[in-house]
Amino acid sequence: MFRISAKRRNVYNSYRFKPIQNPRINNQIRVPEVRVVGKDGDNLGVMETAKALMQAQSDGLDLIEVAAKAKPPVVRIMDYGKYQYQKEKEARDSAKKQKSTEVKGIRIGFNASRHDMELKAKKVEEFLAEGDKVKVDFILKGRAKYLDRNFIRERFNTFLSFIATPYKTEGEPKRAPRGLSLIVEPDKKA
């Protein structure tokens, strides 16, 4: 079997994206006193590290440092392989529960008809129903860029009025190089 020394392992792990933080186990724990949690999960109290290590070895298990920053550090008597499996399982479960929100995009021309605006508004409603944010780009071409700002905003607000789903905006419409843009997100309170 191929083995990597501890020094090389740290170098090897430093090239990965996520640093691996293995807890100290058995003889790696150097503090004089620790708070011990037994194999059944019951609190055995504060005791010397050597005594806790002897107790773990008598049970055929490992002494694993669970909370290094606590005063005194908390250690647990259990099988190290089982501990690693539980940590990996917790990481997988928490990754499953996370919902990533995407920012979808909708582009509307200044001269879009009422029907086109209604179709785009329905698409925005679909995105909001999925829980995603939507970046609405109101495209201005040619002379439309130099029209009265109030008139342009009024036209933009007309489009926003077609969106039936409750939403909230992130600020005011911002001037973009090709027109106006606004980020709309679902209103969870409504």
C-alpha positions as CSV (number, residue, x, y, z in Angstrom):
1,M,0.0,0.0,0.0
2,F,1.2,3.5,-0.8
3,R,1.8,5.7,2.2
4,I,2.5,9.4,2.4
5,S,4.4,10.8,5.3
6,A,2.7,13.4,7.5
7,K,5.0,16.2,6.2
8,R,4.3,15.3,2.6
9,R,0.5,14.8,3.3
10,N,0.3,18.4,4.5
11,V,2.0,19.6,1.3
12,Y,-0.3,17.3,-0.8
13,N,-3.4,18.6,0.9
14,S,-2.4,22.2,0.4
15,Y,-2.8,21.8,-3.3
16,R,-6.5,20.9,-3.0
17,F,-9.2,23.6,-3.1
18,K,-10.5,22.8,0.4
19,P,-8.0,22.3,3.2
20,I,-8.5,19.0,5.0
21,Q,-8.7,19.6,8.8
22,N,-8.2,16.3,10.5
23,P,-8.7,16.4,14.3
24,R,-5.9,15.3,16.5
25,I,-6.2,11.8,17.7
26,N,-4.6,9.6,20.5
27,N,-0.9,10.6,21.0
28,Q,-1.3,13.8,18.9
29,I,-3.2,15.4,21.8
30,R,-0.6,17.3,23.8
31,V,-2.7,19.2,26.5
32,P,-2.4,18.0,30.1
33,E,-6.2,17.9,30.8
34,V,-9.2,17.2,28.6
35,R,-13.0,17.0,29.0
36,V,-14.0,13.5,28.0
37,V,-17.2,12.3,26.3
38,G,-17.6,8.5,26.5
39,K,-18.4,6.0,23.8
40,D,-22.1,6.2,24.6
41,G,-22.1,10.0,24.5
42,D,-22.1,10.5,28.3
43,N,-19.9,13.1,29.9
44,L,-17.1,11.5,31.9
45,G,-15.8,14.9,33.1
46,V,-12.3,16.5,33.1
47,M,-9.4,14.1,33.4
48,E,-5.7,13.8,32.5
49,T,-5.0,13.1,28.8
50,A,-2.9,10.0,29.6
51,K,-5.8,8.5,31.7
52,A,-8.3,9.3,29.0
53,L,-6.0,7.7,26.4
54,M,-5.6,4.6,28.5
55,Q,-9.4,4.3,28.9
56,A,-9.9,4.6,25.1
57,Q,-7.2,2.0,24.4
58,S,-8.8,-0.4,26.9
59,D,-12.1,-0.2,25.0
60,G,-10.2,-0.7,21.7
61,L,-11.2,2.8,20.4
62,D,-9.5,6.1,19.6
63,L,-9.4,9.4,21.6
64,I,-10.5,12.1,19.1
65,E,-10.2,15.8,19.8
66,V,-13.7,17.2,19.0
67,A,-13.4,20.9,20.2
68,A,-9.8,22.0,20.3
69,K,-10.6,25.6,21.3
70,A,-12.6,24.8,24.4
71,K,-11.1,25.2,27.8
72,P,-10.2,22.4,28.5
73,P,-10.4,20.8,25.0
74,V,-13.2,18.3,24.5
75,V,-12.3,14.8,23.3
76,R,-14.5,11.8,22.4
77,I,-13.8,8.1,22.8
78,M,-14.9,6.4,19.5
79,D,-13.7,4.7,16.4
80,Y,-11.8,7.2,14.2
81,G,-13.2,5.6,10.9
82,K,-16.7,6.0,12.2
83,Y,-16.0,9.6,13.2
84,Q,-14.7,10.4,9.7
85,Y,-17.8,8.7,8.1
86,Q,-20.2,10.8,10.3
87,K,-18.4,14.0,9.4
88,E,-18.6,13.2,5.7
89,K,-22.2,12.3,5.9
90,E,-23.0,15.6,7.7
91,A,-21.2,17.5,5.0
92,R,-23.1,15.7,2.2
93,D,-26.4,16.3,4.0
94,S,-25.7,20.0,4.5
95,A,-24.7,20.3,0.8
96,K,-28.0,18.7,-0.2
97,K,-30.0,21.2,1.9
98,Q,-28.4,24.3,0.4
99,K,-30.4,25.9,-2.4
100,S,-28.4,27.9,-4.8
101,T,-30.3,30.9,-6.2
102,E,-29.5,31.8,-9.8
103,V,-29.8,35.1,-11.4
104,K,-31.8,34.6,-14.5
105,G,-32.1,37.3,-17.2
106,I,-34.9,38.8,-19.3
107,R,-34.3,41.4,-22.0
108,I,-37.1,43.7,-23.2
109,G,-36.8,46.2,-26.0
110,F,-38.1,49.8,-25.5
111,N,-40.6,49.4,-28.4
112,A,-41.9,46.0,-27.2
113,S,-45.7,45.6,-27.6
114,R,-48.1,45.1,-24.8
115,H,-48.4,41.4,-25.7
116,D,-44.6,40.9,-25.7
117,M,-44.3,42.5,-22.3
118,E,-47.0,40.2,-21.0
119,L,-45.1,37.1,-22.3
120,K,-41.9,38.3,-20.7
121,A,-43.7,39.1,-17.5
122,K,-45.0,35.5,-17.4
123,K,-41.5,34.2,-17.8
124,V,-40.3,36.4,-14.9
125,E,-43.1,35.0,-12.8
126,E,-41.9,31.4,-13.6
127,F,-38.4,32.3,-12.5
128,L,-39.7,33.9,-9.3
129,A,-41.8,30.8,-8.6
130,E,-38.7,28.7,-8.7
131,G,-37.1,31.0,-6.2
132,D,-34.5,32.6,-8.5
133,K,-33.6,36.3,-8.9
134,V,-34.3,37.9,-12.3
135,K,-32.2,40.6,-13.9
136,V,-34.6,42.6,-16.1
137,D,-32.7,44.5,-18.9
138,F,-34.7,47.2,-20.6
139,I,-32.8,47.7,-23.9
140,L,-32.7,51.2,-25.4
141,K,-31.4,51.6,-29.0
142,G,-30.5,54.6,-31.1
143,R,-32.6,57.7,-30.3
144,A,-34.5,56.0,-27.5
145,K,-31.4,56.4,-25.3
146,Y,-31.9,60.2,-25.4
147,L,-35.6,60.3,-24.6
148,D,-36.9,61.9,-21.4
149,R,-35.9,59.7,-18.4
150,N,-39.3,59.9,-16.8
151,F,-40.9,58.6,-20.0
152,I,-38.4,55.7,-20.1
153,R,-39.0,54.9,-16.4
154,E,-42.8,55.1,-17.0
155,R,-42.4,52.5,-19.8
156,F,-40.3,50.3,-17.6
157,N,-42.8,50.5,-14.7
158,T,-45.5,49.5,-17.2
159,F,-43.6,46.3,-17.8
160,L,-43.2,45.7,-14.0
161,S,-46.9,46.2,-13.5
162,F,-47.6,43.1,-15.7
163,I,-45.8,40.9,-13.1
164,A,-48.5,39.4,-10.9
165,T,-46.3,37.4,-8.5
166,P,-45.3,39.3,-5.4
167,Y,-41.7,40.5,-5.8
168,K,-39.3,43.0,-4.3
169,T,-36.6,44.9,-6.1
170,E,-33.0,45.5,-5.2
171,G,-32.9,49.3,-5.3
172,E,-33.9,51.5,-8.2
173,P,-33.4,50.7,-11.9
174,K,-29.8,51.4,-12.8
175,R,-28.5,52.9,-15.9
176,A,-26.6,50.3,-17.9
177,P,-24.7,50.8,-21.2
178,R,-27.6,49.5,-23.3
179,G,-30.4,50.9,-21.2
180,L,-31.8,50.2,-17.7
181,S,-31.4,47.1,-15.6
182,L,-33.1,46.0,-12.4
183,I,-32.8,42.9,-10.2
184,V,-36.1,41.4,-9.1
185,E,-36.4,38.7,-6.4
186,P,-39.3,36.8,-4.9
187,D,-40.9,38.4,-1.9
188,K,-41.0,35.6,0.7
189,K,-43.1,37.6,3.2
190,A,-46.1,37.9,0.8
